[in-house]
């Protein structure tokens, strides 16, 4: 089992940036593909980005030009850099071991002026 703890959320103005972090503990982090999801108010959870154990990344179309997912296996951490944030990016963002039911508790991101 892997325990995941997200951090880095908060309130940001439109056009601003945030970097989310997801610290993992437990089994060998580097062997897992990791993902970021989000759930906006009144909407279903959606995949934001994922990264394989080897660092290959995949993004949702609406975010690939603004968001960057990365990982530091030495620190057991995966990151989501979010730039040019829009009000519609407001959501709870969750870290996930891709393809499993291992989730973090989520971190709130609010984009508002």
N, CA, C and O atoms as a GROMACS GRO file, in nm:
protein
  452
    1UNK      N    1   0.084  -0.120   0.000
    1UNK     CA    2   0.000   0.000   0.000
    1UNK      C    3   0.087   0.125   0.000
    1UNK      O    4   0.195   0.127   0.060
    2UNK      N    5   0.041   0.228  -0.067
    2UNK     CA    6   0.112   0.355  -0.074
    2UNK      C    7   0.025   0.462  -0.012
    2UNK      O    8  -0.094   0.472  -0.043
    3UNK      N    9   0.082   0.542   0.075
    3UNK     CA   10   0.010   0.656   0.133
    3UNK      C   11   0.050   0.782   0.056
    3UNK      O   12   0.168   0.804   0.028
    4UNK      N   13  -0.049   0.863   0.024
    4UNK     CA   14  -0.027   0.983  -0.057
    4UNK      C   15  -0.078   1.106   0.017
    4UNK      O   16  -0.188   1.106   0.071
    5UNK      N   17   0.004   1.211   0.018
    5UNK     CA   18  -0.035   1.336   0.084
    5UNK      C   19  -0.008   1.451  -0.012
    5UNK      O   20   0.106   1.477  -0.048
    6UNK      N   21  -0.116   1.519  -0.052
    6UNK     CA   22  -0.103   1.633  -0.141
    6UNK      C   23  -0.084   1.762  -0.062
    6UNK      O   24  -0.126   1.773   0.053
    7UNK      N   25  -0.020   1.858  -0.126
    7UNK     CA   26  -0.004   1.991  -0.068
    7UNK      C   27   0.014   2.091  -0.181
    7UNK      O   28   0.037   2.054  -0.296
    8UNK      N   29   0.004   2.220  -0.146
    8UNK     CA   30   0.032   2.324  -0.244
    8UNK      C   31  -0.090   2.394  -0.300
    8UNK      O   32  -0.076   2.489  -0.377
    9UNK      N   33  -0.208   2.349  -0.263
    9UNK     CA   34  -0.328   2.416  -0.312
    9UNK      C   35  -0.348   2.550  -0.244
    9UNK      O   36  -0.275   2.586  -0.150
   10UNK      N   37  -0.448   2.624  -0.292
   10UNK     CA   38  -0.478   2.753  -0.232
   10UNK      C   39  -0.559   2.840  -0.325
   10UNK      O   40  -0.616   2.793  -0.424
   11UNK      N   41  -0.564   2.967  -0.290
   11UNK     CA   42  -0.637   3.066  -0.369
   11UNK      C   43  -0.538   3.142  -0.457
   11UNK      O   44  -0.435   3.191  -0.408
   12UNK      N   45  -0.569   3.153  -0.584
   12UNK     CA   46  -0.481   3.223  -0.677
   12UNK      C   47  -0.567   3.302  -0.775
   12UNK      O   48  -0.679   3.262  -0.806
   13UNK      N   49  -0.515   3.413  -0.822
   13UNK     CA   50  -0.588   3.494  -0.918
   13UNK      C   51  -0.578   3.433  -1.058
   13UNK      O   52  -0.483   3.360  -1.088
   14UNK      N   53  -0.675   3.461  -1.142
   14UNK     CA   54  -0.666   3.416  -1.281
   14UNK      C   55  -0.535   3.459  -1.345
   14UNK      O   56  -0.490   3.573  -1.328
   15UNK      N   57  -0.475   3.367  -1.418
   15UNK     CA   58  -0.345   3.392  -1.479
   15UNK      C   59  -0.228   3.354  -1.392
   15UNK      O   60  -0.114   3.353  -1.438
   16UNK      N   61  -0.255   3.323  -1.266
   16UNK     CA   62  -0.148   3.287  -1.174
   16UNK      C   63  -0.104   3.142  -1.187
   16UNK      O   64  -0.151   3.068  -1.273
   17UNK      N   65  -0.012   3.104  -1.098
   17UNK     CA   66   0.046   2.970  -1.101
   17UNK      C   67   0.044   2.908  -0.962
   17UNK      O   68   0.047   2.978  -0.860
   18UNK      N   69   0.040   2.778  -0.960
   18UNK     CA   70   0.056   2.699  -0.838
   18UNK      C   71   0.132   2.574  -0.872
   18UNK      O   72   0.128   2.525  -0.985
   19UNK      N   73   0.203   2.522  -0.773
   19UNK     CA   74   0.265   2.391  -0.787
   19UNK      C   75   0.215   2.300  -0.676
   19UNK      O   76   0.235   2.326  -0.558
   20UNK      N   77   0.151   2.192  -0.718
   20UNK     CA   78   0.104   2.092  -0.624
   20UNK      C   79   0.211   1.985  -0.606
   20UNK      O   80   0.285   1.952  -0.699
   21UNK      N   81   0.217   1.932  -0.486
   21UNK     CA   82   0.309   1.823  -0.456
   21UNK      C   83   0.230   1.706  -0.399
   21UNK      O   84   0.128   1.725  -0.333
   22UNK      N   85   0.278   1.588  -0.425
   22UNK     CA   86   0.219   1.466  -0.370
   22UNK      C   87   0.333   1.380  -0.317
   22UNK      O   88   0.411   1.324  -0.394
   23UNK      N   89   0.340   1.370  -0.187
   23UNK     CA   90   0.444   1.290  -0.123
   23UNK      C   91   0.391   1.150  -0.097
   23UNK      O   92   0.283   1.133  -0.041
   24UNK      N   93   0.469   1.052  -0.139
   24UNK     CA   94   0.427   0.913  -0.125
   24UNK      C   95   0.514   0.841  -0.024
   24UNK      O   96   0.634   0.868  -0.013
   25UNK      N   97   0.455   0.752   0.049
   25UNK     CA   98   0.529   0.667   0.141
   25UNK      C   99   0.476   0.526   0.128
   25UNK      O  100   0.366   0.503   0.076
   26UNK      N  101   0.554   0.434   0.174
   26UNK     CA  102   0.509   0.296   0.164
   26UNK      C  103   0.598   0.216   0.071
   26UNK      O  104   0.720   0.214   0.086
   27UNK      N  105   0.536   0.152  -0.025
   27UNK     CA  106   0.612   0.066  -0.114
   27UNK      C  107   0.690   0.146  -0.217
   27UNK      O  108   0.685   0.269  -0.217
   28UNK      N  109   0.761   0.080  -0.302
   28UNK     CA  110   0.857   0.144  -0.391
   28UNK      C  111   0.785   0.240  -0.486
   28UNK      O  112   0.717   0.197  -0.580
   29UNK      N  113   0.801   0.368  -0.461
   29UNK     CA  114   0.733   0.472  -0.537
   29UNK      C  115   0.774   0.470  -0.683
   29UNK      O  116   0.690   0.486  -0.771
   30UNK      N  117   0.900   0.452  -0.708
   30UNK     CA  118   0.952   0.466  -0.844
   30UNK      C  119   0.894   0.365  -0.942
   30UNK      O  120   0.902   0.384  -1.063
   31UNK      N  121   0.837   0.260  -0.892
   31UNK     CA  122   0.783   0.156  -0.979
   31UNK      C  123   0.644   0.188  -1.032
   31UNK      O  124   0.594   0.122  -1.123
   32UNK      N  125   0.581   0.290  -0.976
   32UNK     CA  126   0.442   0.319  -1.008
   32UNK      C  127   0.426   0.433  -1.107
   32UNK      O  128   0.499   0.531  -1.103
   33UNK      N  129   0.329   0.418  -1.195
   33UNK     CA  130   0.279   0.533  -1.267
   33UNK      C  131   0.190   0.613  -1.172
   33UNK      O  132   0.116   0.556  -1.092
   34UNK      N  133   0.199   0.744  -1.183
   34UNK     CA  134   0.124   0.832  -1.094
   34UNK      C  135   0.036   0.925  -1.177
   34UNK      O  136   0.062   0.951  -1.295
   35UNK      N  137  -0.069   0.974  -1.114
   35UNK     CA  138  -0.162   1.060  -1.187
   35UNK      C  139  -0.217   1.169  -1.096
   35UNK      O  140  -0.220   1.156  -0.974
   36UNK      N  141  -0.260   1.276  -1.159
   36UNK     CA  142  -0.337   1.381  -1.094
   36UNK      C  143  -0.476   1.383  -1.156
   36UNK      O  144  -0.491   1.380  -1.278
   37UNK      N  145  -0.575   1.388  -1.070
   37UNK     CA  146  -0.713   1.405  -1.110
   37UNK      C  147  -0.767   1.530  -1.042
   37UNK      O  148  -0.707   1.584  -0.949
   38UNK      N  149  -0.882   1.573  -1.090
   38UNK     CA  150  -0.949   1.682  -1.021
   38UNK      C  151  -1.100   1.662  -1.027
   38UNK      O  152  -1.153   1.598  -1.118
   39UNK      N  153  -1.166   1.719  -0.928
   39UNK     CA  154  -1.313   1.718  -0.926
   39UNK      C  155  -1.360   1.859  -0.899
   39UNK      O  156  -1.338   1.913  -0.791
   40UNK      N  157  -1.423   1.918  -0.998
   40UNK     CA  158  -1.479   2.053  -0.984
   40UNK      C  159  -1.619   2.042  -0.924
   40UNK      O  160  -1.684   1.938  -0.935
   41UNK      N  161  -1.665   2.149  -0.862
   41UNK     CA  162  -1.800   2.146  -0.803
   41UNK      C  163  -1.907   2.108  -0.905
   41UNK      O  164  -1.916   2.168  -1.012
   42UNK      N  165  -1.985   2.009  -0.872
   42UNK     CA  166  -2.095   1.967  -0.958
   42UNK      C  167  -2.054   1.887  -1.079
   42UNK      O  168  -2.137   1.858  -1.166
   43UNK      N  169  -1.926   1.849  -1.087
   43UNK     CA  170  -1.878   1.775  -1.204
   43UNK      C  171  -1.815   1.643  -1.162
   43UNK      O  172  -1.784   1.620  -1.044
   44UNK      N  173  -1.796   1.557  -1.260
   44UNK     CA  174  -1.731   1.431  -1.233
   44UNK      C  175  -1.580   1.449  -1.224
   44UNK      O  176  -1.524   1.545  -1.276
   45UNK      N  177  -1.518   1.358  -1.157
   45UNK     CA  178  -1.372   1.358  -1.149
   45UNK      C  179  -1.314   1.338  -1.288
   45UNK      O  180  -1.366   1.259  -1.367
   46UNK      N  181  -1.206   1.410  -1.319
   46UNK     CA  182  -1.142   1.397  -1.449
   46UNK      C  183  -0.991   1.384  -1.434
   46UNK      O  184  -0.932   1.436  -1.340
   47UNK      N  185  -0.932   1.314  -1.527
   47UNK     CA  186  -0.788   1.298  -1.528
   47UNK      C  187  -0.723   1.427  -1.578
   47UNK      O  188  -0.762   1.481  -1.681
   48UNK      N  189  -0.626   1.474  -1.504
   48UNK     CA  190  -0.551   1.595  -1.543
   48UNK      C  191  -0.425   1.555  -1.620
   48UNK      O  192  -0.400   1.604  -1.730
   49UNK      N  193  -0.347   1.466  -1.559
   49UNK     CA  194  -0.220   1.425  -1.619
   49UNK      C  195  -0.173   1.298  -1.550
   49UNK      O  196  -0.211   1.268  -1.437
   50UNK      N  197  -0.088   1.226  -1.621
   50UNK     CA  198  -0.026   1.111  -1.557
   50UNK      C  199   0.118   1.099  -1.606
   50UNK      O  200   0.155   1.153  -1.710
   51UNK      N  201   0.197   1.027  -1.528
   51UNK     CA  202   0.338   1.011  -1.558
   51UNK      C  203   0.378   0.868  -1.526
   51UNK      O  204   0.349   0.817  -1.418
   52UNK      N  205   0.446   0.805  -1.620
   52UNK     CA  206   0.487   0.666  -1.598
   52UNK      C  207   0.608   0.661  -1.505
   52UNK      O  208   0.666   0.764  -1.470
   53UNK      N  209   0.644   0.540  -1.467
   53UNK     CA  210   0.762   0.525  -1.383
   53UNK      C  211   0.887   0.575  -1.455
   53UNK      O  212   0.983   0.617  -1.390
   54UNK      N  213   0.886   0.571  -1.586
   54UNK     CA  214   1.000   0.618  -1.664
   54UNK      C  215   0.994   0.763  -1.704
   54UNK      O  216   1.085   0.813  -1.771
   55UNK      N  217   0.888   0.833  -1.663
   55UNK     CA  218   0.880   0.976  -1.688
   55UNK      C  219   0.802   1.018  -1.812
   55UNK      O  220   0.803   1.136  -1.847
   56UNK      N  221   0.736   0.925  -1.879
   56UNK     CA  222   0.653   0.961  -1.993
   56UNK      C  223   0.524   1.022  -1.942
   56UNK      O  224   0.461   0.970  -1.850
   57UNK      N  225   0.485   1.134  -2.003
   57UNK     CA  226   0.369   1.208  -1.954
   57UNK      C  227   0.255   1.210  -2.054
   57UNK      O  228   0.276   1.205  -2.176
   58UNK      N  229   0.136   1.216  -2.001
   58UNK     CA  230   0.013   1.227  -2.081
   58UNK      C  231  -0.076   1.329  -2.012
   58UNK      O  232  -0.089   1.329  -1.889
   59UNK      N  233  -0.138   1.416  -2.093
   59UNK     CA  234  -0.221   1.523  -2.038
   59UNK      C  235  -0.360   1.523  -2.098
   59UNK      O  236  -0.380   1.478  -2.211
   60UNK      N  237  -0.455   1.573  -2.022
   60UNK     CA  238  -0.585   1.605  -2.079
   60UNK      C  239  -0.566   1.720  -2.179
   60UNK      O  240  -0.485   1.810  -2.157
   61UNK      N  241  -0.641   1.715  -2.286
   61UNK     CA  242  -0.621   1.812  -2.394
   61UNK      C  243  -0.633   1.957  -2.347
   61UNK      O  244  -0.559   2.044  -2.392
   62UNK      N  245  -0.724   1.980  -2.256
   62UNK     CA  246  -0.750   2.118  -2.215
   62UNK      C  247  -0.642   2.174  -2.123
   62UNK      O  248  -0.644   2.293  -2.091
   63UNK      N  249  -0.549   2.089  -2.081
   63UNK     CA  250  -0.450   2.131  -1.983
   63UNK      C  251  -0.306   2.114  -2.030
   63UNK      O  252  -0.213   2.160  -1.963
   64UNK      N  253  -0.287   2.050  -2.143
   64UNK     CA  254  -0.150   2.012  -2.179
   64UNK      C  255  -0.060   2.131  -2.208
   64UNK      O  256   0.062   2.117  -2.201
   65UNK      N  257  -0.115   2.246  -2.241
   65UNK     CA  258  -0.031   2.362  -2.270
   65UNK      C  259  -0.005   2.448  -2.147
   65UNK      O  260   0.074   2.542  -2.152
   66UNK      N  261  -0.070   2.414  -2.036
   66UNK     CA  262  -0.059   2.496  -1.917
   66UNK      C  263  -0.005   2.421  -1.796
   66UNK      O  264   0.053   2.481  -1.705
   67UNK      N  265  -0.023   2.290  -1.794
   67UNK     CA  266   0.015   2.210  -1.678
   67UNK      C  267   0.134   2.121  -1.713
   67UNK      O  268   0.149   2.076  -1.826
   68UNK      N  269   0.217   2.096  -1.613
   68UNK     CA  270   0.331   2.005  -1.630
   68UNK      C  271   0.338   1.911  -1.510
   68UNK      O  272   0.343   1.955  -1.396
   69UNK      N  273   0.338   1.783  -1.539
   69UNK     CA  274   0.354   1.683  -1.434
   69UNK      C  275   0.499   1.633  -1.436
   69UNK      O  276   0.558   1.615  -1.542
   70UNK      N  277   0.553   1.613  -1.318
   70UNK     CA  278   0.691   1.564  -1.306
   70UNK      C  279   0.701   1.481  -1.180
   70UNK      O  280   0.611   1.480  -1.096
   71UNK      N  281   0.813   1.414  -1.166
   71UNK     CA  282   0.834   1.332  -1.047
   71UNK      C  283   0.980   1.335  -1.009
   71UNK      O  284   1.068   1.351  -1.092
   72UNK      N  285   1.002   1.319  -0.879
   72UNK     CA  286   1.136   1.306  -0.824
   72UNK      C  287   1.137   1.177  -0.743
   72UNK      O  288   1.091   1.174  -0.628
   73UNK      N  289   1.188   1.072  -0.801
   73UNK     CA  290   1.183   0.942  -0.734
   73UNK      C  291   1.270   0.939  -0.609
   73UNK      O  292   1.243   0.863  -0.516
   74UNK      N  293   1.374   1.020  -0.606
   74UNK     CA  294   1.459   1.025  -0.487
   74UNK      C  295   1.384   1.083  -0.367
   74UNK      O  296   1.415   1.052  -0.252
   75UNK      N  297   1.285   1.167  -0.396
   75UNK     CA  298   1.206   1.229  -0.290
   75UNK      C  299   1.067   1.166  -0.277
   75UNK      O  300   0.986   1.210  -0.195
   76UNK      N  301   1.041   1.063  -0.356
   76UNK     CA  302   0.909   0.998  -0.352
   76UNK      C  303   0.797   1.099  -0.371
   76UNK      O  304   0.696   1.094  -0.300
   77UNK      N  305   0.814   1.188  -0.466
   77UNK     CA  306   0.720   1.298  -0.483
   77UNK      C  307   0.686   1.317  -0.630
   77UNK      O  308   0.772   1.306  -0.718
   78UNK      N  309   0.560   1.346  -0.654
   78UNK     CA  310   0.515   1.384  -0.788
   78UNK      C  311   0.458   1.525  -0.780
   78UNK      O  312   0.397   1.562  -0.679
   79UNK      N  313   0.479   1.601  -0.885
   79UNK     CA  314   0.441   1.743  -0.886
   79UNK      C  315   0.344   1.772  -1.000
   79UNK      O  316   0.338   1.701  -1.100
   80UNK      N  317   0.268   1.877  -0.980
   80UNK     CA  318   0.186   1.930  -1.089
   80UNK      C  319   0.205   2.081  -1.090
   80UNK      O  320   0.156   2.152  -1.002
   81UNK      N  321   0.277   2.130  -1.190
   81UNK     CA  322   0.294   2.274  -1.208
   81UNK      C  323   0.180   2.325  -1.294
   81UNK      O  324   0.158   2.276  -1.405
   82UNK      N  325   0.107   2.422  -1.242
   82UNK     CA  326  -0.009   2.476  -1.312
   82UNK      C  327   0.013   2.623  -1.339
   82UNK      O  328   0.030   2.702  -1.246
   83UNK      N  329   0.012   2.660  -1.464
   83UNK     CA  330   0.031   2.798  -1.507
   83UNK      C  331  -0.093   2.850  -1.578
   83UNK      O  332  -0.179   2.773  -1.621
   84UNK      N  333  -0.100   2.982  -1.589
   84UNK     CA  334  -0.212   3.046  -1.660
   84UNK      C  335  -0.347   2.992  -1.610
   84UNK      O  336  -0.434   2.956  -1.689
   85UNK      N  337  -0.360   2.988  -1.482
   85UNK     CA  338  -0.480   2.930  -1.423
   85UNK      C  339  -0.605   3.010  -1.455
   85UNK      O  340  -0.602   3.133  -1.465
   86UNK      N  341  -0.714   2.937  -1.472
   86UNK     CA  342  -0.843   2.996  -1.507
   86UNK      C  343  -0.945   2.962  -1.398
   86UNK      O  344  -0.926   2.866  -1.324
   87UNK      N  345  -1.051   3.040  -1.387
   87UNK     CA  346  -1.153   3.007  -1.287
   87UNK      C  347  -1.207   2.865  -1.302
   87UNK      O  348  -1.243   2.802  -1.203
   88UNK      N  349  -1.214   2.816  -1.423
   88UNK     CA  350  -1.264   2.680  -1.445
   88UNK      C  351  -1.167   2.570  -1.399
   88UNK      O  352  -1.202   2.452  -1.402
   89UNK      N  353  -1.048   2.609  -1.358
   89UNK     CA  354  -0.955   2.513  -1.298
   89UNK      C  355  -0.984   2.492  -1.150
   89UNK      O  356  -0.922   2.407  -1.086
   90UNK      N  357  -1.076   2.568  -1.096
   90UNK     CA  358  -1.113   2.551  -0.955
   90UNK      C  359  -1.167   2.411  -0.931
   90UNK      O  360  -1.262   2.368  -0.996
   91UNK      N  361  -1.105   2.341  -0.837
   91UNK     CA  362  -1.140   2.201  -0.811
   91UNK      C  363  -1.059   2.151  -0.693
   91UNK      O  364  -0.965   2.216  -0.646
   92UNK      N  365  -1.096   2.034  -0.646
   92UNK     CA  366  -1.009   1.959  -0.555
   92UNK      C  367  -0.922   1.869  -0.642
   92UNK      O  368  -0.972   1.796  -0.727
   93UNK      N  369  -0.794   1.876  -0.620
   93UNK     CA  370  -0.697   1.800  -0.698
   93UNK      C  371  -0.648   1.682  -0.615
   93UNK      O  372  -0.612   1.697  -0.498
   94UNK      N  373  -0.648   1.565  -0.679
   94UNK     CA  374  -0.612   1.443  -0.610
   94UNK      C  375  -0.494   1.376  -0.679
   94UNK      O  376  -0.482   1.374  -0.801
   95UNK      N  377  -0.409   1.322  -0.597
   95UNK     CA  378  -0.298   1.239  -0.643
   95UNK      C  379  -0.343   1.092  -0.640
   95UNK      O  380  -0.419   1.052  -0.551
   96UNK      N  381  -0.296   1.014  -0.734
   96UNK     CA  382  -0.341   0.876  -0.746
   96UNK      C  383  -0.229   0.788  -0.799
   96UNK      O  384  -0.154   0.827  -0.888
   97UNK      N  385  -0.218   0.669  -0.743
   97UNK     CA  386  -0.134   0.569  -0.806
   97UNK      C  387  -0.215   0.517  -0.924
   97UNK      O  388  -0.318   0.453  -0.906
   98UNK      N  389  -0.168   0.545  -1.043
   98UNK     CA  390  -0.250   0.527  -1.162
   98UNK      C  391  -0.300   0.384  -1.177
   98UNK      O  392  -0.223   0.288  -1.167
   99UNK      N  393  -0.429   0.373  -1.201
   99UNK     CA  394  -0.487   0.242  -1.222
   99UNK      C  395  -0.523   0.168  -1.095
   99UNK      O  396  -0.560   0.051  -1.099
  100UNK      N  397  -0.512   0.236  -0.982
  100UNK     CA  398  -0.544   0.174  -0.853
  100UNK      C  399  -0.644   0.261  -0.778
  100UNK      O  400  -0.683   0.368  -0.823
  101UNK      N  401  -0.683   0.212  -0.662
  101UNK     CA  402  -0.770   0.288  -0.574
  101UNK      C  403  -0.691   0.353  -0.460
  101UNK      O  404  -0.746   0.379  -0.353
  102UNK      N  405  -0.566   0.379  -0.484
  102UNK     CA  406  -0.484   0.448  -0.386
  102UNK      C  407  -0.486   0.597  -0.418
  102UNK      O  408  -0.434   0.640  -0.522
  103UNK      N  409  -0.547   0.675  -0.328
  103UNK     CA  410  -0.569   0.817  -0.348
  103UNK      C  411  -0.518   0.897  -0.230
  103UNK      O  412  -0.513   0.848  -0.117
  104UNK      N  413  -0.481   1.020  -0.258
  104UNK     CA  414  -0.456   1.113  -0.150
  104UNK      C  415  -0.587   1.176  -0.104
  104UNK      O  416  -0.694   1.143  -0.155
  105UNK      N  417  -0.576   1.266  -0.006
  105UNK     CA  418  -0.696   1.327   0.051
  105UNK      C  419  -0.746   1.446  -0.032
  105UNK      O  420  -0.859   1.492  -0.012
  106UNK      N  421  -0.664   1.493  -0.122
  106UNK     CA  422  -0.701   1.605  -0.207
  106UNK      C  423  -0.655   1.738  -0.153
  106UNK      O  424  -0.638   1.756  -0.032
  107UNK      N  425  -0.634   1.832  -0.244
  107UNK     CA  426  -0.599   1.969  -0.207
  107UNK      C  427  -0.682   2.065  -0.291
  107UNK      O  428  -0.694   2.048  -0.412
  108UNK      N  429  -0.739   2.165  -0.226
  108UNK     CA  430  -0.830   2.258  -0.293
  108UNK      C  431  -0.751   2.364  -0.368
  108UNK      O  432  -0.659   2.426  -0.314
  109UNK      N  433  -0.788   2.384  -0.493
  109UNK     CA  434  -0.736   2.493  -0.574
  109UNK      C  435  -0.853   2.582  -0.613
  109UNK      O  436  -0.950   2.535  -0.673
  110UNK      N  437  -0.843   2.709  -0.580
  110UNK     CA  438  -0.948   2.805  -0.613
  110UNK      C  439  -0.886   2.918  -0.694
  110UNK      O  440  -0.792   2.984  -0.649
  111UNK      N  441  -0.940   2.941  -0.812
  111UNK     CA  442  -0.892   3.046  -0.900
  111UNK      C  443  -0.999   3.153  -0.908
  111UNK      O  444  -1.106   3.133  -0.967
  112UNK      N  445  -0.970   3.266  -0.848
  112UNK     CA  446  -1.070   3.371  -0.839
  112UNK      C  447  -1.002   3.505  -0.815
  112UNK      O  448  -0.898   3.513  -0.751
  113UNK      N  449  -1.064   3.609  -0.867
  113UNK     CA  450  -1.013   3.744  -0.841
  113UNK      C  451  -1.084   3.805  -0.721
  113UNK      O  452  -1.055   3.919  -0.684
   0.00000   0.00000   0.00000
